[in-house]
Amino acid sequence: MKTLIIYAHPNTDGHCPRILKEVESVLKERKKDYEILDLYAMNYDAVMHESEHYTSGGREVSQLNKGIQAKISAADRLIFIYPVWWSMMPAVMKGFFDKVFTPGFAFRFRTMPIFSRIFGGYPIKMLKGKKAAVFLTTGTHRLLTMIFLGNRFKSIIKHDILGFFGIKAKVWHIDKATQMNDRQMRKIRKAVKKGIGWLC
Ligand SMILES: Cc1cc2nc3c(=O)[nH]c(=O)nc-3n(C[C@H](O)[C@H](O)[C@H](O)COP(=O)(O)O)c2cc1C
C-alpha cells in the first residue's frame, strides 16, 4: 500500500518544502512506504499537446504519463502539496491533472437513455477507493480567503477534480505563509499530523 506524494514548488526552502519534509518524517515514523513525484525537479511537461487533447480526439498518453498512471493505480493514498497562486494550483500541477487523469484511466462517460439525450454522457468515477490529503499554502489569512474567495481553491481540488475521479479528499490549509517562523512551523506540524492521521 504505497503512498504517492505529488509535489509542486520550485524552491528548496519555504512552507511547501517544510511541509514535504514533515510529511516524509511522519510517513517514515509510521513505517509507510512512499514515493515523491517532484514536478519541478522532473521538469514535468505541463503543456497539453494536440495529440493528447482527448476531447478533440487526441489519444496519446506519453510513456511518462502512463508510468505515472501505473504509480497512481498502485497507490491507495495520494498526497498533494502546493502553494496557491492566483487562487489556483501552480500551472505545472494543473497540467499534471490535465494530462495524467485521462478518460479511461480516471473517469469515463456512460450513455444513459434519457439523461444522455438531454445532458450528454453520465460520468463514472474510476478511482474510487483511493484517498488524498491535500496540503496547500496561501499568503492570505484563512478568514480573508473565506470571506473574499469562498475558499474556492479548496473546493475545486476536493470536489471538481479529485471528487470527479472518485478520490475521497481532505484539504489542509496553511495560511499566512509569508514568513517562516515557529508559529508557522507549529501549524505545519499540526496539519501534517492530522492529515497523515486521516490518510493512513
Ligand atoms: C504567482 C503567485 C500568485 C499568488 N497568488 C496568491 C493568491 O491568490 N492568494 C494567496 O493567498 N496567496 C497568493 N500568493 C502567495 C503564495 O500563496 C505564498 O507565497 C505561498 O503559499 C507561500 O508558500 P511557500 O513558502 O511554500 O512559497 C501568490 C504567490 C505567487 C508567487
The ligand as a MOL file (V3000), in Angstrom:
LIG
                    3D

  0  0  0     0  0            999 V3000
M  V30 BEGIN CTAB
M  V30 COUNTS 31 33 0 0 0
M  V30 BEGIN ATOM
M  V30 1 C 2.3650 33.8870 -8.6510 0
M  V30 2 C 1.8410 33.9630 -7.2480 0
M  V30 3 C 0.4920 34.1020 -7.0310 0
M  V30 4 C -0.0200 34.1260 -5.7340 0
M  V30 5 N -1.3820 34.1800 -5.5390 0
M  V30 6 C -1.8870 34.1220 -4.2940 0
M  V30 7 C -3.2910 34.1050 -4.0680 0
M  V30 8 O -4.0860 34.1220 -4.9830 0
M  V30 9 N -3.7380 34.0470 -2.7770 0
M  V30 10 C -2.8850 33.9980 -1.7200 0
M  V30 11 O -3.3380 33.9450 -0.5710 0
M  V30 12 N -1.5370 34.0000 -1.8980 0
M  V30 13 C -1.0260 34.0540 -3.1560 0
M  V30 14 N 0.3390 34.0230 -3.3570 0
M  V30 15 C 1.2120 33.8490 -2.1800 0
M  V30 16 C 1.5470 32.3590 -2.0280 0
M  V30 17 O 0.4000 31.5860 -1.8340 0
M  V30 18 C 2.5050 32.1580 -0.8760 0
M  V30 19 O 3.6940 32.8650 -1.1980 0
M  V30 20 C 2.8370 30.7190 -0.6830 0
M  V30 21 O 1.6860 29.9990 -0.3230 0
M  V30 22 C 3.8660 30.5420 0.4010 0
M  V30 23 O 4.3030 29.2090 0.3910 0
M  V30 24 P 5.8100 28.8740 0.0640 0
M  V30 25 O 6.6250 29.4450 1.2320 0
M  V30 26 O 5.8820 27.3940 0.0260 0
M  V30 27 O 6.1290 29.5360 -1.2410 0
M  V30 28 C 0.8600 34.0310 -4.6280 0
M  V30 29 C 2.2420 33.9170 -4.8590 0
M  V30 30 C 2.7330 33.8850 -6.1510 0
M  V30 31 C 4.2230 33.7350 -6.3710 0
M  V30 END ATOM
M  V30 BEGIN BOND
M  V30 1 1 1 2
M  V30 2 1 2 3
M  V30 3 2 2 30
M  V30 4 2 3 4
M  V30 5 1 4 5
M  V30 6 1 4 28
M  V30 7 2 5 6
M  V30 8 1 6 7
M  V30 9 1 6 13
M  V30 10 2 7 8
M  V30 11 1 7 9
M  V30 12 1 9 10
M  V30 13 2 10 11
M  V30 14 1 10 12
M  V30 15 2 12 13
M  V30 16 1 13 14
M  V30 17 1 14 15
M  V30 18 1 14 28
M  V30 19 1 15 16
M  V30 20 1 16 17
M  V30 21 1 16 18
M  V30 22 1 18 19
M  V30 23 1 18 20
M  V30 24 1 20 21
M  V30 25 1 20 22
M  V30 26 1 22 23
M  V30 27 1 23 24
M  V30 28 2 24 25
M  V30 29 1 24 26
M  V30 30 1 24 27
M  V30 31 2 28 29
M  V30 32 1 29 30
M  V30 33 1 30 31
M  V30 END BOND
M  V30 END CTAB
M  END
